[in-house]
């Protein structure tokens, strides 16, 4: 039972355009959400997070949006750069009980020069 | 650097042998986590430690897996009597505390069981 789902395994965008990566979750006890970027042979790198009390968080070119009623979050990257090409993982944590991250399966982003 | 350090970066061993994987968390981080990523799979939680509290072992796949964290810092993940299905990248992460804090990952140990 996948509690965090990234339904798009891959995404290709042109340099300078917006990249939108999507994530859906099923567990209503999740209250903290994160996005990680991963290059081959490296560990995931933390990008941005959002608490369930917010619906938007921005950090430079990265913005995360959270729609609690739809159990959906998205990561916007604008403008996209070739160096952003990587696998992006959405992750979620519960507000009580197990405090480990539950990850989605990842979306491979390719930014074309 | 000041990031999470894992060793070895690669480990090849024969089925049935025991292996130990090491993790040095970021200095000052009280929470430490182990995950693994098998080929074609997502990241799967194994175990976490928070301060002096009893670890949450709920993600360990079998009793062949165990972990320790000595002195609240370095952690060792031990896999006894390895099986081929244990082949994966084992990732360690740390955070300032358990809770709504980002976890920062090391580059992992790639374990291959022959």
Interface residues (C-beta under 8 A of the other chain):
Chain A: X31 X32 X34 X36 X41 X42 X43 X44 X45 X46 X49 X51 X89 X91 X93 X98 X99 X100 X101 X102 X103 X104 X105 X106
Chain B: X4 X31 X33 X35 X42 X43 X45 X48 X50 X56 X58 X59 X91 X93 X98 X99 X100 X102 X103 X104 X105 X106 X107 X108
